[in-house]
């Protein structure tokens, strides 16, 4: 009788059991080695092998389906989920062990350098006591805290082209240079060491496996075996120099060595598609403070002399803000996204969105604006924008946008980064991923502006800085094949549909009054123009002299920029201002003085109070409970989804409402701090 064939799930279950046994055995051996102060180099190598084995098994498990089983299996999905949970626990255990066994960074070397003078006599005594021992024992006794344990069998790679480090932690390399890879990460930036002992991160797309010259590689390996003492001294010297240097890149390296990125774990589990990356634009928003936020870009920009403004002027005839024409001023609509992959199991998507900004191929030239997408659960790969709804469309969902940019770059365009915000079900960790990116250049090859039309933009994997990804996408798109095959392939490509459109005369006039560089939704333009006019009145007309920089009493100027970072409050202001305009006569709408006075009254009696109310939770991105609670507070007379009117002036004398402690910044505008 032939032996019974084992199913794919049984084989994976057996592999997981074997991996678990190896991990438990390794943990036990490590404890024994550490108890007798032995070398953990071999254990670290085995730990790395187990990491790769776990990743391989996870990928195999994620690809399994019921069709792979030779016979029907009961509770197949439950059994698969159990194996995923077991592998996840093993993965976390192996990673923790890897961090424990990984070589110490320069902090150890620095600690040794600091304590060198204090323990000089102890070192001398130690040298005398160990003079009769072997050289190997002497090396281990003299420098246990300084020498990083060597990576057994390091991977050798060759640089395919020159790479110049752009920020702290990058390693600059030249074409043909041989590097040793110390650690690989899922984001594509690998920790490498060059021939001089310098370490840093390098994009993996710049590397090719192998040294290119076998003889030199062999010589290097022989030198490593014969001259361990010399390498120890050289590594210690380099580490001490980098630690004392103000431009040390060790902070980034240590972070890469000591932290387990959620993205790496989820990628290994198969919960994140291969093209996903940590969001580049979200990182700028989080790490750069207000530098890339709309609240920063609506502030006036100082001239080179710092004694006047470069983008804010008054028209002497009308007393209004003088219009300014910039090189680029376009209106466009986000239409839809197609064939966008979704994260797998293990994560809950909190938001699907597009972050966009002005971009010239190397740097961001405007604020980063975010538009949230809507989708149907029956067709999650298709995103849409600006859904039809009654009342005021929330600015967060409004795909009708404008861009003003004064840059003269011939490569100026709009960068679109498609992203998802998620929460990991098992641990509650939050993250923000990029599903891909697109770039719309706003001029043709001759430098003329693009005509108004609908553009289908290919969504590229990775980030805008991964040039190899762009080349691969272009090569795939232009690969020779049959017409029918090309049509099918084209339909499967992720795409973003954007429509360039014209604007009416009134909108163009309003846009010309705004700052020279700004990207936002068109529905907020009237409010931005009113704020701009109030800025001009306070900064150009009401100041005693242009050199006066005293605090200015203006609740609107001091707090209105915060609304651009809190879209729900901006929507509340749009709602009450729309109602106020509906009650105005035509003559009142043409009276600029009346409009400004009415706007101040509406603003201070609505969102100004809410900004300083303790009952309003702090604004958090993609946090549904917080968003619902804020909606209840903002629209006190209605229900979330069907909001009533925002609170009126009576809130200031209502004994049932609480107020935050008074702060002078609520009422005063500080020109020196706010101006760009």
C-alpha positions as CSV (number, residue, x, y, z in Angstrom):
1,X,0.0,0.0,0.0
2,X,1.6,3.3,-1.0
3,X,2.3,5.8,1.8
4,X,-0.3,8.5,2.4
5,X,0.5,11.8,0.9
6,X,0.9,14.7,3.3
7,X,-0.9,17.9,2.6
8,X,0.8,21.3,2.3
9,X,-0.6,22.5,5.6
10,X,0.8,19.4,7.4
11,X,4.2,20.1,5.9
12,X,4.2,23.7,7.1
13,X,3.0,22.5,10.5
14,X,5.9,20.1,10.7
15,X,8.4,22.9,9.6
16,X,7.0,25.2,12.3
17,X,7.5,22.5,14.9
18,X,11.1,22.0,13.8
19,X,11.8,25.7,13.9
20,X,10.3,26.0,17.4
21,X,12.6,23.2,18.6
22,X,15.7,24.9,17.1
23,X,14.8,28.2,18.6
24,X,14.3,26.7,22.1
25,X,17.6,24.8,21.8
26,X,19.4,28.0,20.7
27,X,17.9,30.0,23.6
28,X,19.1,27.3,26.1
29,X,22.6,27.2,24.6
30,X,22.9,31.0,24.7
31,X,22.1,31.1,28.4
32,X,24.8,28.5,29.0
33,X,27.3,30.4,26.9
34,X,26.5,33.7,28.7
35,X,26.8,32.1,32.1
36,X,30.4,31.2,31.4
37,X,31.2,34.4,29.5
38,X,31.8,32.6,26.2
39,X,31.6,33.9,22.7
40,X,28.2,34.3,21.2
41,X,29.4,34.7,17.6
42,X,28.2,31.2,16.5
43,X,24.9,31.7,18.2
44,X,24.4,35.0,16.4
45,X,25.0,33.3,13.1
46,X,22.5,30.6,13.8
47,X,20.0,33.2,14.9
48,X,20.3,35.0,11.5
49,X,19.7,31.7,9.8
50,X,16.6,31.1,11.8
51,X,15.3,34.5,10.9
52,X,15.6,33.7,7.2
53,X,14.0,30.3,7.8
54,X,11.1,31.9,9.6
55,X,10.6,34.5,6.8
56,X,10.7,31.7,4.2
57,X,8.1,29.6,6.0
58,X,5.9,32.7,6.5
59,X,5.9,33.4,2.8
60,X,5.1,29.7,2.0
61,X,2.2,29.8,4.5
62,X,0.7,33.0,3.1
63,X,0.6,31.5,-0.4
64,X,-1.2,28.3,0.7
65,X,-4.9,27.8,-0.4
66,X,-7.4,25.0,0.0
67,X,-6.6,24.0,-3.6
68,X,-3.1,22.9,-2.5
69,X,-4.5,20.1,-0.3
70,X,-4.8,16.7,-1.8
71,X,-7.9,16.1,0.4
72,X,-10.5,18.3,2.0
73,X,-9.4,19.8,5.3
74,X,-11.8,20.8,8.0
75,X,-11.4,24.3,9.6
76,X,-8.8,25.2,7.0
77,X,-8.8,28.9,7.7
78,X,-8.7,28.4,11.4
79,X,-5.7,26.1,11.1
80,X,-3.9,28.5,8.8
81,X,-4.5,31.4,11.3
82,X,-3.1,29.2,14.1
83,X,0.1,28.6,12.2
84,X,0.4,32.3,11.4
85,X,0.1,33.1,15.1
86,X,2.7,30.5,16.0
87,X,5.1,31.9,13.3
88,X,4.6,35.4,14.5
89,X,5.4,34.5,18.1
90,X,8.6,32.6,16.9
91,X,9.5,35.6,14.7
92,X,9.3,38.0,17.7
93,X,11.3,35.6,19.9
94,X,14.1,35.3,17.3
95,X,14.2,39.0,16.7
96,X,14.6,39.7,20.5
97,X,17.3,37.1,20.6
98,X,19.0,38.7,17.6
99,X,19.1,42.1,19.2
100,X,20.5,40.6,22.4
101,X,23.3,38.9,20.5
102,X,23.9,41.7,17.9
103,X,27.3,43.4,18.0
104,X,27.4,46.6,20.2
105,X,27.6,49.9,18.4
106,X,30.1,52.7,19.1
107,X,28.4,53.4,22.4
108,X,30.4,50.6,23.9
109,X,33.6,52.1,22.4
110,X,32.7,55.5,23.7
111,X,32.1,54.0,27.1
112,X,35.4,52.4,27.0
113,X,37.1,55.6,26.0
114,X,35.4,57.6,28.8
115,X,36.4,55.1,31.5
116,X,39.9,54.6,30.1
117,X,41.6,57.1,32.4
118,X,39.7,55.9,35.4
119,X,40.6,52.3,34.9
120,X,44.1,52.8,33.6
121,X,45.8,51.1,36.6
122,X,43.4,48.2,36.5
123,X,44.2,47.6,32.8
124,X,47.9,47.6,33.6
125,X,47.4,45.1,36.4
126,X,45.3,43.0,34.1
127,X,48.0,43.0,31.4
128,X,50.6,41.8,34.0
129,X,48.4,39.0,35.3
130,X,47.7,37.7,31.8
131,X,51.2,37.8,30.5
132,X,51.6,34.0,30.7
133,X,48.3,33.3,28.9
134,X,47.8,32.6,25.2
135,X,47.3,35.4,22.8
136,X,43.6,34.5,22.2
137,X,42.8,34.6,25.9
138,X,44.7,37.9,26.3
139,X,42.6,39.5,23.5
140,X,39.4,38.3,25.1
141,X,40.4,39.6,28.5
142,X,41.7,43.0,27.5
143,X,39.0,44.2,25.1
144,X,35.7,42.4,25.8
145,X,33.6,45.7,25.8
146,X,35.4,47.4,22.9
147,X,35.7,44.9,20.1
148,X,32.4,44.2,18.3
149,X,32.1,40.5,17.5
150,X,32.9,40.0,13.9
151,X,30.0,39.0,11.6
152,X,30.6,35.4,10.6
153,X,30.5,34.9,6.8
154,X,29.5,38.5,5.9
155,X,27.9,39.1,2.6
156,X,30.1,41.0,0.1
157,X,28.5,43.3,-2.4
158,X,29.8,45.7,-5.1
159,X,28.5,49.2,-5.7
160,X,26.9,49.5,-9.2
161,X,27.2,53.3,-9.3
162,X,28.1,56.3,-7.2
163,X,25.9,57.2,-4.2
164,X,26.3,60.4,-2.2
165,X,24.8,60.4,1.3
166,X,22.2,63.1,1.6
167,X,21.5,62.9,5.3
168,X,23.0,61.7,8.6
169,X,23.5,57.9,8.6
170,X,24.0,57.5,4.9
171,X,27.2,55.9,3.6
172,X,28.7,57.5,0.5
173,X,30.1,54.9,-2.0
174,X,31.8,54.9,-5.4
175,X,31.2,52.6,-8.3
176,X,33.1,49.4,-8.0
177,X,33.7,49.8,-4.2
178,X,33.4,46.6,-2.3
179,X,31.1,46.6,0.8
180,X,30.2,44.2,3.5
181,X,26.5,44.1,4.3
182,X,26.0,44.0,8.1
183,X,22.2,44.1,8.2
184,X,19.4,44.0,5.7
185,X,16.1,45.8,6.2
186,X,12.7,45.6,4.5
187,X,12.7,49.2,3.5
188,X,15.6,48.7,1.1
189,X,18.3,50.6,3.0
190,X,21.0,48.2,4.1
191,X,23.6,48.8,6.8
192,X,27.0,48.4,5.1
193,X,30.7,48.8,5.9
194,X,33.4,49.9,3.5
195,X,37.0,49.0,3.3
196,X,38.0,51.9,5.6
197,X,35.7,50.6,8.4
198,X,33.0,53.3,7.9
199,X,29.5,52.2,8.3
200,X,26.2,53.6,7.1
201,X,23.1,52.8,5.1
202,X,23.1,52.3,1.3
203,X,20.1,51.7,-1.0
204,X,20.1,48.0,-2.0
205,X,19.4,49.0,-5.6
206,X,22.9,50.4,-5.8
207,X,24.5,47.0,-4.9
208,X,25.3,43.8,-6.7
209,X,26.3,40.6,-4.9
210,X,29.9,39.6,-5.1
211,X,33.2,41.5,-4.9
212,X,33.9,41.5,-8.6
213,X,37.5,40.5,-8.0
214,X,37.8,37.0,-6.4
215,X,41.5,37.3,-5.6
216,X,41.0,40.5,-3.6
217,X,38.1,39.0,-1.7
218,X,40.2,35.9,-0.8
219,X,43.0,38.2,0.4
220,X,40.6,40.1,2.5
221,X,39.3,36.9,4.1
222,X,42.9,35.8,4.8
223,X,43.8,39.1,6.3
224,X,40.7,39.0,8.5
225,X,41.8,35.6,9.9
226,X,45.5,36.6,10.4
227,X,45.3,40.2,11.6
228,X,42.5,40.3,14.1
229,X,44.4,42.4,16.5
230,X,45.1,45.1,13.9
231,X,41.4,45.2,12.9
232,X,40.4,45.6,16.5
233,X,42.6,48.6,17.0
234,X,41.4,50.2,13.7
235,X,37.7,49.6,14.5
236,X,38.2,51.1,17.9
237,X,39.9,54.2,16.5
238,X,37.3,54.7,13.8
239,X,34.5,54.3,16.3
240,X,36.0,56.8,18.7
241,X,36.5,59.3,15.9
242,X,32.9,58.9,14.6
243,X,31.5,59.1,18.2
244,X,33.3,62.4,18.7
245,X,32.5,63.9,15.3
246,X,29.5,66.3,15.2
247,X,28.4,64.6,12.0
248,X,28.4,61.0,13.4
249,X,26.0,58.7,11.6
250,X,25.8,56.2,14.5
251,X,22.5,57.4,15.8
252,X,20.8,56.1,12.6
253,X,22.8,52.9,12.6
254,X,22.1,52.2,16.2
255,X,18.4,52.8,15.6
256,X,18.4,50.3,12.7
257,X,20.2,47.7,14.9
258,X,18.1,48.1,18.0
259,X,14.6,48.6,16.8
260,X,12.2,46.2,15.2
261,X,10.2,48.1,12.6
262,X,6.5,47.2,12.4
263,X,6.7,47.3,8.6
264,X,9.5,44.7,8.6
265,X,7.5,42.3,10.8
266,X,4.3,42.7,8.7
267,X,6.2,42.3,5.5
268,X,7.7,39.1,6.7
269,X,4.2,37.9,7.7
270,X,3.0,38.7,4.2
271,X,0.5,41.3,5.5
272,X,2.0,44.0,3.4
273,X,2.5,43.7,-0.4
274,X,6.0,44.0,-1.8
275,X,5.6,47.4,-3.3
276,X,4.6,49.1,0.0
277,X,7.1,51.3,1.9
278,X,7.0,53.5,5.0
279,X,5.3,56.8,3.9
280,X,7.9,59.4,2.9
281,X,5.6,62.4,3.1
282,X,4.1,61.3,6.4
283,X,7.6,61.2,7.8
284,X,8.2,64.8,6.7
285,X,4.9,65.8,8.4
286,X,5.8,64.1,11.6
287,X,9.5,64.8,11.9
288,X,9.7,68.3,10.5
289,X,7.1,69.9,12.7
290,X,5.1,72.6,10.9
291,X,7.6,73.1,8.1
292,X,5.5,71.2,5.5
293,X,2.0,72.0,6.9
294,X,-0.5,74.4,5.5
295,X,-0.5,76.4,8.7
296,X,3.1,77.4,8.0
297,X,2.6,78.3,4.3
298,X,-0.3,80.7,4.8
299,X,2.0,82.9,6.9
300,X,3.6,85.9,5.2
301,X,7.1,85.4,3.9
302,X,9.8,87.9,4.8
303,X,12.1,89.4,2.2
304,X,15.8,88.8,2.1
305,X,16.5,91.9,4.2
306,X,14.0,90.6,6.9
307,X,12.6,94.2,7.0
308,X,9.6,93.7,4.7
309,X,7.5,91.0,3.0
310,X,8.2,89.3,-0.3
311,X,4.7,88.1,-1.0
312,X,2.3,90.4,0.9
313,X,1.5,93.9,-0.5
314,X,-1.4,96.4,-0.5
315,X,-3.1,97.9,-3.5
316,X,-2.9,101.7,-2.8
317,X,-6.0,102.4,-4.8
318,X,-8.4,99.9,-3.2
319,X,-6.7,99.2,0.1
320,X,-6.9,95.4,-0.6
321,X,-4.3,92.8,-1.0
322,X,-2.4,93.3,-4.2
323,X,-2.8,90.3,-6.6
324,X,0.4,88.4,-7.5
325,X,1.0,86.2,-10.4
326,X,3.3,83.2,-10.0
327,X,4.9,80.9,-12.5
328,X,2.5,78.0,-11.7
329,X,-1.1,78.2,-10.8
330,X,-3.3,75.2,-11.7
331,X,-6.6,73.7,-10.6
332,X,-7.1,70.0,-10.7
333,X,-9.4,67.2,-9.4
334,X,-8.5,63.8,-7.9
335,X,-10.8,61.5,-9.8
336,X,-10.1,57.9,-8.7
337,X,-7.4,55.2,-8.1
338,X,-7.7,51.8,-9.7
339,X,-6.1,48.4,-8.9
340,X,-4.5,49.5,-5.6
341,X,-3.6,46.5,-3.5
342,X,-4.9,46.2,0.1
343,X,-2.9,45.1,3.1
344,X,-3.4,41.5,4.1
345,X,-4.6,39.9,7.3
346,X,-3.4,41.0,10.7
347,X,-4.0,44.8,10.1
348,X,-7.0,47.1,10.2
349,X,-7.0,49.9,7.7
350,X,-8.0,53.2,9.3
351,X,-7.6,55.5,6.3
352,X,-7.0,55.4,2.6
353,X,-5.7,58.7,1.3
354,X,-3.5,60.6,-1.1
355,X,-0.8,63.0,0.1
356,X,0.2,65.6,-2.5
357,X,2.7,68.4,-2.8
358,X,4.7,70.4,-5.3
359,X,7.9,68.5,-6.3
360,X,10.8,69.0,-8.6
361,X,12.3,65.6,-8.5
362,X,14.5,66.2,-5.5
363,X,12.7,68.3,-2.9
364,X,9.2,69.3,-1.7
365,X,8.3,72.9,-2.7
366,X,5.0,73.4,-0.9
367,X,2.9,72.2,2.0
368,X,1.8,68.6,2.0
369,X,-2.0,68.3,1.6
370,X,-4.0,65.2,2.3
371,X,-7.2,64.0,0.7
372,X,-9.0,61.0,2.1
373,X,-10.4,58.5,-0.3
374,X,-13.7,56.6,-0.1
375,X,-14.1,53.0,-1.3
376,X,-16.7,50.2,-1.6
377,X,-15.9,47.1,0.5
378,X,-17.0,45.0,-2.5
379,X,-14.3,46.6,-4.6
380,X,-11.5,47.7,-2.2
381,X,-9.0,48.1,-5.0
382,X,-10.8,51.2,-6.4
383,X,-10.6,54.5,-4.5
384,X,-12.8,57.5,-5.2
385,X,-12.8,61.1,-4.1
386,X,-15.3,64.0,-3.6
387,X,-18.4,61.8,-2.9
388,X,-21.8,63.3,-3.6
389,X,-23.5,64.4,-0.4
390,X,-25.8,67.1,0.9
391,X,-24.5,70.1,2.7
392,X,-20.9,71.1,3.0
393,X,-18.4,68.5,1.6
394,X,-15.7,67.9,4.3
395,X,-12.4,69.4,3.1
396,X,-10.7,66.2,4.0
397,X,-12.7,64.4,1.3
398,X,-12.6,67.2,-1.3
399,X,-10.5,66.2,-4.3
400,X,-10.9,69.6,-6.1
401,X,-7.5,71.3,-5.3
402,X,-5.3,74.2,-6.5
403,X,-1.6,74.7,-6.5
404,X,0.3,77.9,-6.5
405,X,4.1,77.7,-6.7
406,X,6.7,80.3,-7.5
407,X,9.5,77.8,-8.3
408,X,11.2,78.2,-11.6
409,X,12.3,74.6,-11.9
410,X,11.7,73.1,-15.4
411,X,10.8,69.7,-13.7
412,X,8.1,71.2,-11.4
413,X,5.1,68.9,-10.9
414,X,2.7,67.4,-8.4
415,X,3.8,64.4,-6.4
416,X,1.0,62.1,-5.4
417,X,1.7,59.5,-2.7
418,X,-1.0,56.9,-2.1
419,X,-1.1,55.7,1.4
420,X,-2.9,53.8,4.1
421,X,-3.0,54.3,7.9
422,X,-3.3,51.0,9.8
423,X,-3.4,49.5,13.2
424,X,-1.9,46.1,13.9
425,X,-4.6,43.8,15.5
426,X,-2.4,41.8,17.7
427,X,-0.3,44.6,19.3
428,X,-2.3,47.8,18.6
429,X,0.7,49.4,16.9
430,X,-0.2,52.2,14.4
431,X,1.6,52.9,11.1
432,X,1.4,54.8,7.9
433,X,2.4,53.1,4.6
434,X,2.9,54.3,1.0
435,X,1.1,52.1,-1.5
436,X,2.9,53.8,-4.4
437,X,3.4,57.2,-5.9
438,X,2.8,59.1,-9.1
439,X,4.2,62.3,-10.5
440,X,2.5,64.8,-12.9
441,X,4.9,67.1,-14.6
442,X,3.0,70.4,-15.2
443,X,4.9,71.4,-18.4
444,X,5.7,69.6,-21.6
445,X,9.1,69.1,-23.2
446,X,9.1,72.6,-24.6
447,X,8.3,74.2,-21.2
448,X,4.7,75.1,-22.0
449,X,1.9,74.4,-19.4
450,X,-0.1,71.3,-19.9
451,X,-3.5,71.7,-21.5
452,X,-6.7,70.9,-19.5
453,X,-7.2,67.2,-19.8
454,X,-7.7,63.9,-17.9
455,X,-4.4,62.2,-17.0
456,X,-4.0,58.5,-16.2
457,X,-0.8,58.3,-14.1
458,X,0.9,55.0,-13.5
459,X,1.4,54.3,-9.8
460,X,5.0,53.3,-9.2
461,X,6.1,51.0,-6.4
462,X,8.5,52.1,-3.7
463,X,9.4,55.8,-3.2
464,X,10.2,58.7,-5.6
465,X,13.9,58.3,-4.7
466,X,14.1,54.7,-5.8
467,X,15.2,55.3,-9.4
468,X,15.4,51.6,-10.2
469,X,11.8,51.1,-9.4
470,X,10.8,53.7,-12.0
471,X,13.0,52.1,-14.6
472,X,11.4,48.7,-13.9
473,X,7.9,50.2,-14.2
474,X,8.8,51.9,-17.5
475,X,10.4,48.7,-18.9
476,X,7.3,46.7,-18.0
477,X,5.0,49.2,-19.6
478,X,6.9,49.2,-22.8
479,X,7.7,45.5,-23.1
480,X,6.9,44.0,-26.5
481,X,3.9,41.7,-26.6
482,X,0.7,41.2,-28.4
483,X,-1.9,43.9,-28.5
484,X,-4.5,41.9,-26.5
485,X,-1.9,41.0,-23.9
486,X,-0.8,44.6,-23.6
487,X,-4.4,45.7,-23.1
488,X,-4.9,43.2,-20.3
489,X,-1.6,44.1,-18.7
490,X,-2.5,47.8,-18.9
491,X,-5.8,47.2,-17.1
492,X,-4.0,45.5,-14.3
493,X,-1.6,48.4,-13.7
494,X,-2.3,50.5,-10.6
495,X,-3.4,54.0,-11.8
496,X,-4.3,57.4,-10.5
497,X,-6.8,59.5,-12.6
498,X,-6.3,63.2,-12.3
499,X,-8.2,65.9,-14.2
500,X,-6.6,69.3,-15.0
501,X,-9.3,71.8,-15.3
502,X,-9.9,75.5,-15.8
503,X,-11.3,78.0,-13.3
504,X,-13.7,80.9,-13.6
505,X,-12.6,84.5,-13.4
506,X,-13.6,85.0,-9.8
507,X,-11.6,82.0,-8.7
508,X,-8.5,83.1,-10.6
509,X,-8.8,86.5,-8.9
510,X,-9.1,85.0,-5.5
511,X,-6.2,82.6,-6.0
512,X,-3.9,85.6,-7.0
513,X,-4.4,87.0,-3.5
514,X,-3.0,83.9,-1.8
515,X,0.6,83.2,-0.8
516,X,3.1,82.4,-3.6
517,X,3.3,78.8,-2.6
518,X,0.3,76.9,-1.3
519,X,-1.7,73.7,-2.1
520,X,-5.2,73.2,-0.7
521,X,-8.8,72.5,-1.6
522,X,-10.7,75.0,-3.7
523,X,-13.7,75.1,-1.4
524,X,-11.6,76.9,1.3
525,X,-10.3,79.7,-0.9
526,X,-12.8,82.3,0.3
527,X,-11.8,81.8,3.9
528,X,-8.1,81.9,3.0
529,X,-8.6,85.2,1.1
530,X,-10.4,86.8,4.1
531,X,-7.6,85.7,6.4
532,X,-5.1,87.1,3.9
533,X,-6.8,90.5,3.9
534,X,-6.8,90.6,7.7
535,X,-3.1,89.9,7.6
536,X,-2.5,92.8,5.2
537,X,-4.5,95.2,7.4
538,X,-2.7,94.3,10.6
539,X,0.8,94.0,9.2
540,X,0.9,96.7,6.5
541,X,-1.6,99.3,7.6
542,X,-2.1,99.2,11.4
543,X,1.6,98.8,12.4
544,X,3.3,102.1,13.4
545,X,6.3,101.4,11.2
546,X,7.5,98.4,9.1
547,X,10.3,97.9,11.6
548,X,7.9,97.5,14.5
549,X,7.7,93.9,15.7
550,X,5.6,94.2,18.8
551,X,2.9,91.7,19.6
552,X,-0.3,92.4,17.6
553,X,-3.8,91.9,19.2
554,X,-5.6,89.7,16.7
555,X,-7.3,86.4,17.8
556,X,-7.9,85.5,14.1
557,X,-4.3,85.9,13.0
558,X,-3.0,84.0,16.1
559,X,-5.3,81.0,15.8
560,X,-6.7,80.7,12.2
561,X,-3.6,78.8,10.8
562,X,-4.3,76.0,13.3
563,X,-7.5,75.2,11.3
564,X,-5.5,74.1,8.3
565,X,-4.1,71.3,10.5
566,X,-7.6,70.4,11.9
567,X,-9.9,70.0,8.9
568,X,-13.0,69.4,11.0
569,X,-12.8,72.8,12.6
570,X,-12.2,74.4,9.2
571,X,-15.4,72.7,7.9
572,X,-17.3,74.1,10.9
573,X,-16.1,77.6,10.1
574,X,-17.1,77.2,6.4
575,X,-20.5,76.1,7.5
576,X,-21.3,79.1,9.7
577,X,-19.7,81.5,7.3
578,X,-21.9,80.1,4.5
579,X,-25.0,80.7,6.6
580,X,-23.9,84.2,7.4
581,X,-23.3,85.0,3.7
582,X,-26.8,83.7,2.9
583,X,-28.3,86.4,5.2
584,X,-26.3,89.2,3.6
585,X,-27.6,91.5,0.9
586,X,-25.7,92.1,-2.3
587,X,-24.5,95.5,-1.2
588,X,-23.1,93.9,2.1
589,X,-21.3,91.2,0.2
590,X,-19.5,93.9,-1.9
591,X,-18.5,95.9,1.2
592,X,-15.1,94.7,2.3
593,X,-15.2,96.4,5.6
594,X,-18.5,94.8,6.5
595,X,-17.3,91.4,5.4
596,X,-14.2,91.6,7.6
597,X,-16.2,92.8,10.6
598,X,-18.7,90.0,10.1
599,X,-16.0,87.4,9.6
600,X,-14.3,88.4,12.9
601,X,-17.7,88.1,14.7
602,X,-18.5,84.7,13.2
603,X,-15.0,83.3,13.9
604,X,-14.7,84.4,17.5
605,X,-18.2,83.0,18.3
606,X,-17.6,79.6,16.8
607,X,-14.3,77.8,16.2
608,X,-12.2,80.3,18.3
609,X,-14.0,79.1,21.4
610,X,-13.7,75.4,20.4
611,X,-10.0,75.7,20.0
612,X,-9.7,76.5,23.7
613,X,-12.3,74.1,25.0
614,X,-11.2,71.2,27.3
615,X,-14.0,69.1,26.0
616,X,-12.6,69.0,22.5
617,X,-10.1,66.0,22.2
618,X,-6.7,66.6,20.7
619,X,-6.7,66.2,16.9
620,X,-5.3,62.8,15.9
621,X,-4.9,61.6,12.3
622,X,-7.0,58.5,11.4
623,X,-8.4,57.9,14.8
624,X,-12.1,57.1,14.4
625,X,-13.0,57.4,18.2
626,X,-11.4,60.8,18.4
627,X,-13.0,62.0,15.2
628,X,-16.5,61.0,16.4
629,X,-15.9,62.7,19.8
630,X,-14.7,65.9,18.2
631,X,-17.8,65.9,15.9
632,X,-20.1,65.7,18.9
633,X,-18.4,68.6,20.5
634,X,-18.1,70.8,17.4
635,X,-21.8,70.2,16.4
636,X,-23.3,70.2,19.8
637,X,-26.9,70.4,18.4
638,X,-26.7,67.5,16.0
639,X,-25.5,63.9,15.6
640,X,-22.3,62.8,13.9
641,X,-23.0,62.4,10.2
642,X,-25.9,64.9,10.4
643,X,-24.3,67.8,12.3
644,X,-26.3,70.7,13.6
645,X,-25.1,74.3,13.8
646,X,-21.8,75.0,15.6
647,X,-22.1,76.7,19.0
648,X,-22.8,80.4,19.0
649,X,-21.8,83.4,21.1
650,X,-23.7,82.1,24.1
651,X,-20.9,79.6,24.8
652,X,-18.9,82.4,26.4
653,X,-21.5,83.0,29.2
654,X,-22.7,79.4,29.5
655,X,-22.0,78.2,33.0
656,X,-22.1,74.5,32.0
657,X,-19.2,74.9,29.6
658,X,-15.6,74.8,30.7
659,X,-12.7,76.9,29.3
660,X,-9.0,76.3,29.3
661,X,-6.7,78.5,31.3
662,X,-6.1,81.8,29.6
663,X,-3.0,82.1,27.5
664,X,-1.7,85.3,25.9
665,X,-1.0,83.4,22.6
666,X,-4.8,83.1,22.1
667,X,-5.1,86.8,21.4
668,X,-1.7,88.0,20.1
669,X,0.1,87.5,16.8
670,X,3.9,87.2,17.1
671,X,5.3,88.3,13.7
672,X,8.8,87.2,14.5
673,X,7.7,83.6,15.3
674,X,5.1,83.2,12.6
675,X,6.6,84.8,9.5
676,X,8.5,82.5,7.1
